[in-house]
């Protein structure tokens, strides 16, 4: 049976897509073991208590050379989340949830998991006037599953997703999107307010280097040393080398004034082959078109330094 989602008026959607003022409630959905940027994003979110009330962290599936399949990727991400929280003295019980063990089989069948159920449960506490912000920085299976399990949450959440490439890129076979195209099509098509952080062509400007990490991250407590070692170990040779820390942008949109420039546009249609098409009658979403690398890293470094002094 085709899933029916609530109809959200343009006025309501635009209001929900407007950058909120004050403190907001927040979930981070992350394939933390897949790369090194998820670790930075999770730490960044936890360093912003005046802006983000982080209510849950969900482990997302991934499948590449670092895992034997989506379930193994999710399990490894769950364990990585626990390692980070322990270094920040954040209790994990009732806060971290295991996500999907597989990708969506189609666009109407959810993959139930602790994470998807928790997203549904928490989202039920919110409204379009006071939404729950759900930042996803991996395959968006958990979020799509939650939407399919309870379509009513589409008008109670704002989804911030690091997924897909820029509209100008010749394709959108980006890792987070292409792992689970069905989930991406659900999220882009259901009408829920979405803020997209495109990878190539936009977020790929958010780079840093080992000398900068050693100067401003290493020595900033146990978590600073953990992040610095993670960055150092990501490459065998750091001469002339920089690394994109993609996922921090989903946090920065809410926490770093002027760090992300966005515009309203129609939600794209994603093909299973990894291309966008566009329909001018589609509902609106918010699209990031520029990131201020210096503003975002300066904000992160200042917050980490203050945390390391505690």
Buried (B, 14 or more C-beta within 10 A) or exposed (E): EEBEBBEBEEEBBBBBBEEBEEEBBBBBBBBBBBBBBBBBBBBBBBBBEEBBEBBBBBBBBBBEEBBEEBBBBBBBBBEBBBBBBBBBEBEBEEBBBBBBBBBBEEBEEBBBBBBBBBBBEBBEEBEBEEBBBBBBBBBBBBBBBBBBBBBEBBBBBBBBBBBBBBBEBEBBBBBBBBBBBBBBBBBBBBBBBBBBBBBBEBBBEBBBBBEBBBEBBBEBBEBBBBBBEBBBEBEEEBEEEEBBBBBBBBBBBBBBEEBBEBEEBBBBBBEEEBBBEEEEEBBBBBBBBEBBBEBBBBBBBEBBBEBBEE
